[in-house]
Amino acid sequence: MAKQEDQFKKVLSHAKEYGYVFQSSEIYDGLSAVYDYAQNGVELKKNIRDYWWKAMVQMHENIVGIDASILMHPTTWKASGHVDAFNDPLIDNKDSKKRYRADVLVEDYCAKIEGKIEKEVKKAAKRFGDAFNKEEFLATNGRVLGYQEKINTILGRLGKSLENEDLADVKALIEELEIADPLTGSKNWTDVKQFNLMFGTKLGASADTAMDLYLRPETAQGIFVNFLNVQKTGRMKIPFGIAQTGKAFRNEIVARQFIFRMREFEQMEMQFFVKPGTQKEWYDTWKETRLKWHLSLGMGADNYRFHDHEKLAHYADAAADIEFKFPFGFKELEGIHSRTDFDLKAHEEHSGKKLQYFDHAENKNYVPYVVETSIGLDRMFLAVFSTSLQEEELENGTTRTVLKLPAVLAPTKAAILPLVKKDGLPEIARKIVDDLKWDFNVSYDEKDAVGRRYRRQDANGTPFCITVDHDTLNDNTVTIRHRDTMEQKRVAISELRDIIKEEVDVKNWLQKM
């Protein structure tokens, strides 16, 4: 646990030092759980968004995108259930005066048990060596099975209590497990209460006539209310999808863990409209497809796992999370949900307008079912950034800090470095920058010794460093250095574009799916 906390502190420090994420309004002591993406962070975030969009929209003929407004008619949120049911169960500690999400306290308790399982696995792997079979060990080891049964019992009870809105039992569970305040160790808890997470605002010129509105807590409803508009104007045939990326807002009382849980965040969602009765097949298909997208980035299959929901939302008949191993443990990164026809029927009822699809093959109208994929862009940013940040011991006994971002996502693809600031080398380097910048985001760096510049670019996540030296004057070749291997190779200036493209081209990465 201490090692995880230490790694997370390094992530926070590195994100600020290298221009990825800043605390919002920092000169005024900041705003809790609100962050600004800095010059490198905005590029990484854009590249993640583009990578998702190409895979989700550009590669599918039957999926299109929209950009719906953040402000929507207030009845939208009544129809969706957010006005009545978009709540978090909160609990206060009477001694520390700190507020927590009750369900998260219980989930964190279970995460500690999972940590014990991981320790058992590591010990067994060390003991049995190459003969170790992890799946068999997890399925047969008595201690592990006991831990897993305890986790299942706790989470099963929590899910049932929340579903039945039995908040007294949620508190009883916390007390029975002897869960303490993470800060003080106090076990003196208040009752659990529900808290609605939507931000309210006003639309209108005067307080007397202004309409009460909400900042959208999710992007999905903008897709549902535009279902028929998109279907008719795009002449879309079932099955088809509508994708969207954009900001959403939740008044998280217990926002924490850096950009993992924020009050203003960005989602990447796709709602896939299918014929009723086929939703299970499409749900399984999208679970598999989305995991392949994640794995295409090469961040390690062991860092991902599926978590099937025991407690389903009121609109779902199946739901699963793709969880990622963050520095603070496995947490939800993306959700895949079979939402049935709840949303379209609810909007039909509240608007009085039909939101149905006419199936020419069957010569009838019906309300489609929906399979949703929803990923937090900020969480994906954190997953990529935290996994990529590594410290390596080198052969000469020194260490280097390197941000091994997937090259396709890296903010800057190459740094052009003149060996010295004279003899015409800066001019050649600038010419290379001017040539490459049409295709890639590149930078120019002439400050400090070239070794220090290499280290700086390693820490910044730049996949290539291109050094212009005195030999360049004679043969038009440069030294290209690879970030991950530190391998250096002499190549012709004319070859640079193709070499970089091979490493950073989206096609080469997505084809891994």
C-alpha positions as CSV (number, residue, x, y, z in Angstrom):
1,M,0.0,0.0,0.0
2,A,2.8,2.4,0.9
3,K,4.5,1.6,-2.5
4,Q,1.2,2.4,-4.3
5,E,0.9,5.7,-2.5
6,D,4.5,6.6,-3.3
7,Q,3.9,5.9,-7.0
8,F,0.8,8.0,-7.0
9,K,2.6,10.9,-5.4
10,K,5.2,10.6,-8.2
11,V,2.4,10.7,-10.8
12,L,0.9,13.9,-9.3
13,S,4.3,15.6,-9.1
14,H,5.4,14.6,-12.6
15,A,2.0,15.7,-14.1
16,K,2.6,19.2,-12.9
17,E,6.4,19.5,-13.4
18,Y,6.2,18.4,-17.1
19,G,3.1,20.5,-18.0
20,Y,0.4,17.8,-18.1
21,V,-2.1,18.7,-15.3
22,F,-2.4,21.8,-13.1
23,Q,-4.6,22.5,-10.1
24,S,-7.4,24.8,-11.3
25,S,-7.1,28.4,-10.1
26,E,-3.9,27.5,-8.2
27,I,-3.0,31.1,-7.6
28,Y,-6.1,31.4,-5.5
29,D,-5.3,28.2,-3.6
30,G,-7.2,26.1,-6.1
31,L,-10.6,24.6,-6.4
32,S,-11.2,21.1,-5.0
33,A,-11.5,18.3,-7.5
34,V,-11.2,20.7,-10.5
35,Y,-8.1,20.5,-12.7
36,D,-6.7,22.2,-15.8
37,Y,-4.9,20.3,-18.6
38,A,-1.7,22.0,-19.4
39,Q,0.2,22.3,-22.7
40,N,1.3,18.6,-22.8
41,G,-1.8,17.3,-21.1
42,V,-4.2,18.9,-23.6
43,E,-2.3,17.2,-26.4
44,L,-2.3,13.8,-24.7
45,K,-6.0,14.2,-23.9
46,K,-6.8,15.2,-27.6
47,N,-4.8,12.2,-28.9
48,I,-6.7,9.8,-26.6
49,R,-10.0,11.3,-27.8
50,D,-9.0,11.0,-31.4
51,Y,-7.9,7.4,-30.9
52,W,-11.3,6.5,-29.5
53,W,-13.2,8.5,-32.2
54,K,-11.3,6.8,-35.1
55,A,-11.9,3.3,-33.6
56,M,-15.5,4.0,-32.7
57,V,-16.8,6.2,-35.5
58,Q,-14.4,6.3,-38.5
59,M,-13.9,2.5,-38.5
60,H,-17.7,1.7,-38.3
61,E,-20.0,2.6,-41.2
62,N,-23.0,2.3,-39.0
63,I,-21.8,4.6,-36.2
64,V,-22.0,8.4,-36.4
65,G,-21.2,11.2,-34.0
66,I,-23.0,14.2,-32.6
67,D,-22.1,17.0,-30.2
68,A,-25.2,17.8,-28.0
69,S,-25.5,20.8,-25.8
70,I,-24.5,20.8,-22.2
71,L,-27.7,22.5,-21.3
72,M,-30.9,20.5,-21.9
73,H,-34.6,21.0,-21.1
74,P,-35.1,20.1,-17.4
75,T,-37.7,17.5,-18.2
76,T,-34.9,15.5,-19.8
77,W,-33.5,14.7,-16.3
78,K,-36.9,13.9,-14.9
79,A,-37.4,11.3,-17.7
80,S,-33.9,9.8,-17.3
81,G,-34.4,9.3,-13.5
82,H,-31.6,11.7,-12.5
83,V,-33.9,14.1,-10.6
84,D,-35.3,11.3,-8.4
85,A,-32.6,8.7,-8.3
86,F,-29.1,10.2,-9.1
87,N,-27.8,10.0,-5.6
88,D,-24.7,8.9,-3.7
89,P,-24.9,7.3,-0.2
90,L,-22.8,9.6,2.1
91,I,-21.6,9.1,5.6
92,D,-19.8,11.5,7.9
93,N,-17.3,10.7,10.6
94,K,-18.3,12.5,13.8
95,D,-14.7,12.9,15.0
96,S,-12.8,13.9,11.9
97,K,-15.8,15.8,10.4
98,K,-14.9,14.2,7.0
99,R,-17.5,13.0,4.6
100,Y,-17.2,9.7,2.6
101,R,-19.2,7.7,0.1
102,A,-20.4,4.8,2.1
103,D,-20.2,2.3,-0.8
104,V,-16.6,3.4,-1.6
105,L,-15.6,2.8,2.0
106,V,-16.9,-0.8,1.7
107,E,-15.4,-1.3,-1.8
108,D,-12.0,-0.1,-0.5
109,Y,-12.3,-2.6,2.4
110,C,-12.8,-5.3,-0.2
111,A,-9.8,-4.0,-2.2
112,K,-7.6,-4.6,0.8
113,I,-8.8,-8.2,0.8
114,E,-8.0,-8.4,-2.9
115,G,-4.5,-7.2,-2.0
116,K,-4.2,-10.2,0.3
117,I,-5.1,-12.5,-2.7
118,E,-2.4,-10.8,-4.8
119,K,0.1,-11.5,-2.1
120,E,-0.9,-15.2,-2.0
121,V,-0.5,-15.3,-5.8
122,K,2.9,-13.7,-5.7
123,K,4.1,-16.1,-3.0
124,A,2.9,-19.1,-4.9
125,A,4.4,-17.9,-8.2
126,K,7.7,-17.5,-6.5
127,R,7.4,-20.9,-4.9
128,F,6.4,-22.9,-8.0
129,G,8.2,-20.9,-10.7
130,D,7.5,-21.8,-14.3
131,A,5.1,-24.6,-13.2
132,F,2.8,-22.0,-11.6
133,N,-0.8,-21.9,-13.0
134,K,-2.5,-18.8,-11.7
135,E,-6.0,-19.7,-12.8
136,E,-5.8,-23.1,-11.2
137,F,-4.3,-21.6,-8.0
138,L,-7.2,-19.0,-7.7
139,A,-9.8,-21.8,-8.2
140,T,-8.4,-24.3,-5.7
141,N,-6.4,-22.5,-3.0
142,G,-8.4,-22.6,0.2
143,R,-7.2,-19.3,1.6
144,V,-7.8,-17.5,-1.6
145,L,-11.3,-19.0,-1.9
146,G,-12.0,-17.9,1.6
147,Y,-10.9,-14.3,0.8
148,Q,-13.0,-14.3,-2.4
149,E,-16.1,-15.6,-0.7
150,K,-15.8,-12.9,1.9
151,I,-15.6,-10.2,-0.8
152,N,-18.6,-11.7,-2.7
153,T,-20.6,-11.8,0.5
154,I,-19.8,-8.2,1.4
155,L,-20.4,-6.7,-2.0
156,G,-23.6,-8.8,-2.5
157,R,-25.0,-7.4,0.7
158,L,-24.0,-3.9,-0.2
159,G,-25.6,-4.1,-3.6
160,K,-28.8,-5.5,-2.2
161,S,-29.0,-2.8,0.5
162,L,-28.4,0.0,-2.0
163,E,-31.0,-1.5,-4.4
164,N,-33.6,-1.6,-1.6
165,E,-32.5,1.8,-0.3
166,D,-31.8,0.2,3.1
167,L,-29.2,2.8,4.2
168,A,-29.4,1.6,7.8
169,D,-28.0,-1.7,6.7
170,V,-25.2,0.0,4.8
171,K,-24.2,1.7,8.0
172,A,-24.6,-1.6,9.9
173,L,-22.3,-3.2,7.4
174,I,-19.6,-0.5,7.8
175,E,-19.8,-1.0,11.6
176,E,-19.7,-4.8,11.4
177,L,-16.6,-4.7,9.2
178,E,-15.1,-2.2,11.7
179,I,-14.2,0.2,8.9
180,A,-12.4,3.2,10.2
181,D,-11.9,6.8,9.0
182,P,-8.9,6.5,6.6
183,L,-7.5,9.7,8.1
184,T,-8.0,9.3,11.8
185,G,-8.9,5.7,12.5
186,S,-12.2,6.8,14.1
187,K,-15.2,4.5,13.8
188,N,-17.7,7.0,15.1
189,W,-20.1,7.3,12.1
190,T,-23.3,9.2,11.4
191,D,-26.2,7.6,9.6
192,V,-26.0,7.2,5.8
193,K,-27.9,9.7,3.7
194,Q,-28.5,10.1,0.0
195,F,-27.2,13.2,-1.8
196,N,-28.2,14.3,-5.4
197,L,-25.2,15.0,-7.5
198,M,-26.6,17.3,-10.2
199,F,-25.4,21.0,-10.5
200,G,-28.3,23.4,-10.7
201,T,-28.2,26.6,-12.8
202,K,-30.6,29.2,-14.2
203,L,-31.7,30.2,-17.7
204,G,-33.1,33.7,-18.1
205,A,-32.5,37.4,-17.7
206,S,-34.2,37.8,-14.3
207,A,-34.6,35.8,-11.2
208,D,-38.4,36.0,-11.4
209,T,-38.7,34.5,-14.9
210,A,-35.6,32.3,-15.0
211,M,-36.0,28.5,-15.7
212,D,-34.3,26.1,-13.4
213,L,-31.8,23.9,-15.4
214,Y,-29.1,21.4,-14.6
215,L,-25.6,21.0,-16.0
216,R,-25.7,17.6,-17.6
217,P,-24.5,14.8,-15.4
218,E,-23.9,12.5,-18.4
219,T,-23.7,12.8,-22.2
220,A,-26.0,9.9,-23.0
221,Q,-29.3,11.8,-22.8
222,G,-28.2,14.1,-25.6
223,I,-27.9,11.1,-27.8
224,F,-31.3,9.6,-26.8
225,V,-33.3,12.8,-27.4
226,N,-31.6,13.1,-30.8
227,F,-32.2,9.5,-31.7
228,L,-34.9,10.1,-34.3
229,N,-33.2,13.2,-35.8
230,V,-30.0,11.3,-36.5
231,Q,-31.8,8.1,-37.7
232,K,-33.9,9.9,-40.2
233,T,-31.4,12.5,-41.5
234,G,-28.7,9.8,-41.7
235,R,-31.0,7.1,-43.1
236,M,-29.6,4.8,-40.4
237,K,-30.7,1.2,-40.3
238,I,-30.8,-0.9,-37.1
239,P,-28.3,-1.8,-35.7
240,F,-26.5,1.6,-35.6
241,G,-24.7,3.7,-33.1
242,I,-24.4,7.4,-32.1
243,A,-21.2,8.5,-30.4
244,Q,-20.3,11.6,-28.5
245,T,-17.5,13.1,-26.4
246,G,-18.0,16.0,-24.1
247,K,-18.1,17.5,-20.6
248,A,-20.4,16.3,-17.8
249,F,-20.7,17.7,-14.3
250,R,-21.4,16.0,-11.0
251,N,-21.3,17.6,-7.6
252,E,-19.1,15.0,-6.1
253,I,-18.9,15.5,-2.4
254,V,-16.1,13.0,-2.0
255,A,-14.0,13.8,-5.1
256,R,-10.5,12.4,-4.8
257,Q,-7.6,10.6,-6.3
258,F,-6.5,13.4,-8.6
259,I,-8.4,13.4,-12.0
260,F,-10.0,10.0,-11.3
261,R,-13.1,11.5,-9.7
262,M,-13.7,15.2,-10.6
263,R,-16.7,17.6,-10.6
264,E,-16.1,18.6,-14.2
265,F,-15.0,15.7,-16.4
266,E,-15.2,14.4,-20.0
267,Q,-16.9,11.3,-21.3
268,M,-16.6,9.3,-24.5
269,E,-19.9,7.4,-25.0
270,M,-21.6,5.4,-27.7
271,Q,-25.2,4.3,-27.7
272,F,-25.8,1.3,-30.0
273,F,-29.4,0.9,-31.0
274,V,-30.5,-2.8,-31.7
275,K,-33.5,-4.9,-32.3
276,P,-35.2,-6.1,-29.1
277,G,-34.1,-9.6,-28.4
278,T,-30.6,-9.2,-29.8
279,Q,-29.2,-7.0,-27.0
280,K,-27.4,-9.9,-25.2
281,E,-25.4,-10.8,-28.4
282,W,-24.5,-7.1,-29.0
283,Y,-23.6,-6.6,-25.3
284,D,-21.1,-9.5,-25.5
285,T,-19.8,-8.2,-28.8
286,W,-19.1,-4.7,-27.4
287,K,-17.5,-6.1,-24.3
288,E,-15.0,-7.9,-26.4
289,T,-14.5,-5.0,-28.9
290,R,-13.9,-2.5,-26.2
291,L,-11.3,-4.6,-24.3
292,K,-9.5,-5.1,-27.6
293,W,-9.3,-1.3,-28.0
294,H,-7.7,-1.0,-24.6
295,L,-5.2,-3.8,-25.3
296,S,-4.2,-2.3,-28.6
297,L,-2.3,0.4,-26.6
298,G,0.0,-2.2,-25.2
299,M,-0.4,-1.3,-21.5
300,G,-0.5,-4.9,-20.3
301,A,-3.4,-7.4,-20.3
302,D,-2.8,-7.9,-16.5
303,N,-3.9,-4.3,-15.9
304,Y,-7.4,-5.0,-17.1
305,R,-10.3,-7.1,-15.8
306,F,-14.0,-7.3,-16.2
307,H,-16.3,-6.7,-13.2
308,D,-19.9,-7.9,-13.9
309,H,-22.5,-5.9,-11.9
310,E,-24.6,-7.8,-9.3
311,K,-26.6,-4.6,-8.6
312,L,-28.0,-3.4,-11.9
313,A,-29.2,0.2,-12.5
314,H,-32.9,0.6,-13.0
315,Y,-32.6,0.8,-16.7
316,A,-30.2,-2.2,-17.3
317,D,-30.6,-5.9,-17.9
318,A,-26.8,-6.5,-18.0
319,A,-23.8,-4.4,-17.0
320,A,-20.0,-4.8,-16.7
321,D,-17.1,-2.5,-16.0
322,I,-13.7,-2.7,-17.5
323,E,-11.5,-2.1,-14.5
324,F,-7.9,-0.9,-14.7
325,K,-5.1,-1.3,-12.2
326,F,-4.5,2.3,-11.2
327,P,-1.8,3.2,-8.6
328,F,-4.5,2.9,-6.0
329,G,-5.9,-0.4,-7.1
330,F,-8.4,-1.8,-9.7
331,K,-11.1,0.8,-10.4
332,E,-13.7,1.3,-13.1
333,L,-12.4,2.7,-16.4
334,E,-15.2,1.9,-18.8
335,G,-18.8,0.7,-18.5
336,I,-20.7,-1.5,-20.9
337,H,-24.4,-1.6,-20.3
338,S,-27.4,-3.2,-21.9
339,R,-29.9,-0.3,-21.2
340,T,-33.0,-2.1,-22.7
341,D,-35.6,0.4,-24.1
342,F,-35.8,2.4,-20.8
343,D,-34.4,5.7,-22.1
344,L,-36.3,6.0,-25.3
345,K,-39.6,4.9,-23.7
346,A,-39.1,7.4,-20.8
347,H,-38.5,10.3,-23.2
348,E,-41.6,9.2,-25.3
349,E,-43.7,9.3,-22.1
350,H,-42.4,12.7,-20.9
351,S,-42.3,14.4,-24.3
352,G,-45.4,13.0,-25.9
353,K,-43.4,12.3,-29.1
354,K,-42.8,8.9,-30.6
355,L,-39.2,7.7,-30.6
356,Q,-39.6,4.5,-32.6
357,Y,-37.9,2.8,-35.5
358,F,-39.8,1.6,-38.6
359,D,-38.3,-1.8,-39.5
360,H,-39.0,-2.2,-43.3
361,A,-38.0,-5.9,-43.2
362,E,-40.7,-6.7,-40.6
363,N,-43.0,-3.8,-41.6
364,K,-43.6,-2.6,-38.1
365,N,-42.5,0.1,-35.6
366,Y,-40.7,-0.7,-32.4
367,V,-38.6,1.1,-29.7
368,P,-35.0,-0.1,-30.1
369,Y,-33.0,-1.5,-27.2
370,V,-29.7,0.1,-26.5
371,V,-26.2,-1.2,-25.7
372,E,-23.9,1.5,-24.2
373,T,-20.2,1.9,-24.0
374,S,-19.1,4.7,-21.7
375,I,-15.5,5.6,-20.8
376,G,-14.2,8.5,-18.8
377,L,-11.6,10.4,-20.8
378,D,-10.0,11.8,-17.7
379,R,-9.7,8.3,-16.2
380,M,-8.2,7.0,-19.4
381,F,-5.7,9.9,-19.3
382,L,-4.8,8.8,-15.8
383,A,-4.5,5.2,-16.7
384,V,-2.2,5.9,-19.6
385,F,-0.1,8.5,-17.7
386,S,0.3,6.5,-14.5
387,T,1.2,3.3,-16.2
388,S,3.7,5.0,-18.5
389,L,5.6,6.7,-15.7
390,Q,8.6,4.5,-14.9
391,E,12.0,4.7,-13.3
392,E,14.7,2.5,-14.9
393,E,18.1,1.5,-13.6
394,L,20.7,1.8,-16.4
395,E,23.8,-0.3,-17.0
396,N,26.0,2.5,-15.7
397,G,24.3,2.4,-12.3
398,T,22.3,5.6,-12.8
399,T,18.5,5.8,-13.1
400,R,16.3,7.6,-15.5
401,T,12.7,8.7,-15.3
402,V,10.9,7.9,-18.5
403,L,7.3,8.4,-19.5
404,K,6.7,5.5,-21.9
405,L,3.5,6.8,-23.4
406,P,2.1,4.8,-26.3
407,A,3.8,6.6,-29.3
408,V,0.4,7.1,-31.0
409,L,-0.8,9.1,-28.0
410,A,2.4,11.0,-27.1
411,P,1.9,14.8,-27.2
412,T,5.2,15.4,-29.0
413,K,6.4,12.8,-31.5
414,A,10.0,14.0,-31.9
415,A,12.4,16.5,-30.5
416,I,14.9,18.0,-32.9
417,L,18.3,18.8,-31.1
418,P,21.2,20.6,-32.7
419,L,24.4,19.3,-31.0
420,V,25.7,22.9,-30.5
421,K,24.3,26.3,-31.0
422,K,26.6,27.3,-33.8
423,D,28.3,26.1,-37.1
424,G,24.9,26.1,-38.9
425,L,23.5,23.2,-36.9
426,P,20.5,25.2,-35.5
427,E,19.6,26.2,-39.0
428,I,19.5,22.6,-40.2
429,A,17.5,21.6,-37.1
430,R,15.0,24.3,-37.7
431,K,14.6,23.2,-41.3
432,I,13.8,19.7,-40.1
433,V,11.2,21.0,-37.6
434,D,9.6,23.1,-40.4
435,D,9.4,20.0,-42.6
436,L,8.1,17.5,-40.1
437,K,5.6,19.8,-38.3
438,W,3.1,19.4,-41.2
439,D,2.7,15.7,-40.3
440,F,3.6,15.5,-36.6
441,N,3.7,17.6,-33.4
442,V,7.5,18.2,-33.0
443,S,9.6,20.4,-30.8
444,Y,13.0,22.1,-31.0
445,D,15.4,22.0,-28.0
446,E,18.9,23.5,-27.9
447,K,19.4,24.2,-24.2
448,D,21.9,22.1,-22.1
449,A,24.2,19.2,-23.0
450,V,22.6,16.7,-25.4
451,G,22.5,14.0,-22.7
452,R,20.4,16.2,-20.4
453,R,18.1,17.0,-23.3
454,Y,17.6,13.3,-23.9
455,R,16.6,12.8,-20.2
456,R,14.2,15.8,-20.4
457,Q,12.5,14.4,-23.5
458,D,12.4,10.9,-21.8
459,A,10.5,12.4,-18.9
460,N,8.3,14.3,-21.2
461,G,7.2,11.1,-23.1
462,T,8.7,12.1,-26.5
463,P,9.2,8.9,-28.5
464,F,12.1,10.2,-30.7
465,C,15.1,12.5,-30.3
466,I,16.8,13.6,-33.6
467,T,20.3,15.1,-33.1
468,V,21.9,17.2,-35.8
469,D,25.7,17.2,-35.6
470,H,28.7,18.2,-37.7
471,D,28.5,15.0,-39.8
472,T,25.0,16.2,-40.9
473,L,26.8,19.1,-42.8
474,N,28.6,16.6,-44.9
475,D,26.1,13.7,-45.5
476,N,22.6,14.9,-44.6
477,T,22.3,12.2,-41.9
478,V,21.2,12.6,-38.3
479,T,21.1,10.4,-35.2
480,I,17.7,9.2,-34.2
481,R,17.2,7.9,-30.7
482,H,14.3,5.8,-29.5
483,R,12.9,6.7,-26.1
484,D,12.1,3.2,-24.8
485,T,15.3,1.3,-25.9
486,M,17.6,4.4,-26.0
487,E,18.9,2.8,-29.2
488,Q,20.7,5.3,-31.5
489,K,20.8,5.0,-35.3
490,R,22.3,7.0,-38.1
491,V,19.6,7.8,-40.8
492,A,19.2,10.1,-43.7
493,I,17.1,13.3,-43.1
494,S,14.9,12.2,-46.0
495,E,14.0,9.0,-44.0
496,L,12.7,10.7,-40.8
497,R,9.1,11.1,-41.8
498,D,8.6,7.4,-42.7
499,I,10.5,6.2,-39.5
500,I,8.3,8.4,-37.3
501,K,5.1,7.5,-39.1
502,E,5.7,3.8,-38.7
503,E,5.8,4.2,-34.9
504,V,3.0,6.8,-34.4
505,D,0.5,6.0,-37.2
506,V,-3.0,5.3,-35.8
507,K,-3.6,2.6,-38.4
508,N,-0.7,0.5,-37.2
509,W,-2.0,0.6,-33.6
510,L,-5.6,0.0,-34.2
511,Q,-4.9,-2.9,-36.5
512,K,-3.7,-4.7,-33.4
513,M,-7.4,-5.1,-32.5
